[in-house]
Amino acid sequence: MNELSGIAANTDIMSIYRKTNNIVDDMRQIIDESQKRAYQAVDFRLIQRNWLIGYRIAEEELNGEERAEYGARIIKELSKELTNIYGKGFTKTNLYSFYSLL
């Protein structure tokens, strides 16, 4: 248990763990808290990703002469390409919403 104590001091989830007399409740606490923190970490990274996608679209659009038409064409092409590569999540609507985060 000494090795675990050293690790626990350096990680947030370990510091909130409290042993009870019920192993099932302990397991539920560990699993629920781990899932919650994983979702939070993923959410944060997705927000960063989406903002950067919007930023990059904005940079590209500003280089076009006819902004509205050029921007619409970029988003349509990006949606098609990214959907082919990654699957769901990169519809034109989503890309516009990333762009509007700016």
N, C-alpha and C positions, 0 to 999 in steps of 0.2 A: 504493500500500500504506500510505502514511502516514495517509490518512483512516480506513482500516480499523483501524489501530493505536489511534487515539483511541477508536473505538467498542469495540474489544476490551477496553480497560482498564475499561470500565463494565459489561461483561456477563460473567457467570460462565461460560457455555458457550464463549465466545471465549477465555477465559483457559486453558482446558484443551486447546484445539486444538494439535496438533503436526504439522507437515508432515513427511511421509516421502517416500521416492522412489517410492512406489506410489500413484498418484492414486485407484485403486479403493479401496484401504485407507483413504485419507484421506476419501473420500466416505462410506464405510461408518461410519467413526468419527463424522463430522459428523451423519449421518442417525440412527444408533443413539442417540447422546447427546441429540440434539434430541427424539427420540421419548420417550426415558426421562424427560426433564425435563417434557415436555408432559403425560405421564401422571401424573407426580407433582403437577403444578399442578392438573390436573383432579381428581385424587383428593382433594386438600386442599379444593378448593372444594365438592366433593360432600359431604364430611364436614360442612363448615360449613352447607351447605344443609339436609342431613338433620337436623342438630341444631336448626336454627332452625324447621324444620317441626315437629319433635317438641315444641319449646318452645311454639310457637303452639297446637298441639293441646292441650297441658297447660293453657295459659291458658284456652282455651275450655271445656275439660272442668271446670275448677274453678268455672266460673260456673253449671254445671248443678246442679239439685237432686238428681236421682237419678243419681249419677255413672256407675255401670257402664253402665246402659242408655243414658244420654245420650252417654257417650263412645263406645260402640259405634255408635250412630246417626251421630254426627259422623264417625267414621272411615269408615263405610260410604258416607255421602254424599260425603265428600271424595274417596274412592277413585274413585267413579263420575265426579265432576266433573273431577278432575285427569286421569284416564285419557282422558276425552273431549277434553280440551284438549291434553295432552302425549303421549298414547299410553302405551306401556309404562313400568313403573317405579313406579307408584303404586297397587299392590294394597293390600288391607286389611292383609295380612301385612307389607308394607314400611312402611306408615304406623305400624303398631304397633311395628315395630322402631325407627323414628325416635323415636317417643315413649319407648321404653325406653332410649334413649341418655342420657336425663336422669338 
